[in-house]
Amino acid sequence: MFLKNLFLFFLTFLCIDLSAQQISYIVPENYKNEFNSKNYKAIIDRALLEISHHEKVTSLEDGIIKTESGFQMGLDNLLYKCKSENDVNVLNNIVKEHVDNLFSSMDLSKSLDLKQFDKVKQYLSIRIYPKEYFEQYIKPENSVYKIDLEGTYTVLMLDLPTAFTNVQRGTMFKFWNKSEQEVFSLAQKNINSQKVNKLTQEFDLGGTKIEVSFIDDETYAGSYALDLINNSKDFVGELGSVVAFPNKGIINICKITKEKPLDFVKFIQGTKGLVQKFHDEHPYPISTDFFWYYNGKFKKIDVNQDIDGKINVISPLELSKLLLKLKT
């Protein structure tokens, strides 16, 4: 009884303490179908409690928990882990493990001496972020990034044992004496060494049998697909491929061959809705666009829908020229 009362007192104290802070319990729009207000608040309170064991929480706004030291924790990944679980004890363990891993990652970062390139190069990785998210939360001025896909940023990361963290230009990268091209190349090689799931299957799309390939890995799929020519040559035709990056966990691909050069049009028309769904229902969306991949580069394909619901596909100029050559 004493321990129960003590725990209730502690929670009451925590709630009083939090009332003086900027804590928002508004359920994020993309999780309103997964959590009611009560369940969402319970998860947030547990996360705040676990973080308070490490540092003092100052605010929770726009899905970001912040502490006095400047530590920030986004909620998307945690909520994604919790959304299919109803058992309170299991949820508490998920939250505790998630928070502990983040702080363990911070401790590892401090012990590694991130200014020493030889000590961190094995952890170099990549993650793709939508333009809006990157510019709002990741601070472009202190990040190392490039643009592979229109509307997104490809960000240099450290894939530490318990968490991802982006490479800081001022406190890490500038001490390495390496070019951006060199470190991105090494990061991509690290990604390419990961074991991801690959599948190719034939689907009937608009009355035509279309071969569609998938790359599936909740952590690495999006970044892996940036280098198909080196890690998935079977997914690239003579005229390249059309690739959709709806979220970081799954990639849809249709290769363009001389034998079936226009399959990609049916692919886009037949999977546009699915790509939108994969994008909207994932905590880490990337893009709803389709991209032409050719000679190691990506170019956005213009896709629009008319008032009758017909999906129109306008291929990039260079692809149109290649297709025209096939007719001559």
Secondary structure, DSSP 8 states (H G I E B T S, - for coil): -HHHHHHHHHHHHHHHHHHTSEE-----GGGTTT--HHHHHHHHHHHHHHHHTTS-EEEEETTEEEETTS-EEESHHHHHHHTT---HHHHHHHHHHHHHHHHHHHHHHHHH-TT-HHHHGGGEEEEEEEHHHIIIII-GGGB-EE-SSTTEEEEEEEEETTEEEE-BTTTTGGGT---HHHHHHHHHHHHHTS--EEEEEEEEETTEEEEEEEEE-TTTHHHHGGGHHHH-GGG-BTTBEEEEEEETTEEEEEE--SSSTTHHHHHHHHHHHHHHHHHHTSSSB--S-EEEEETTEEEEEEEEE-TT--EEEE--HHHHHHHHHHH-
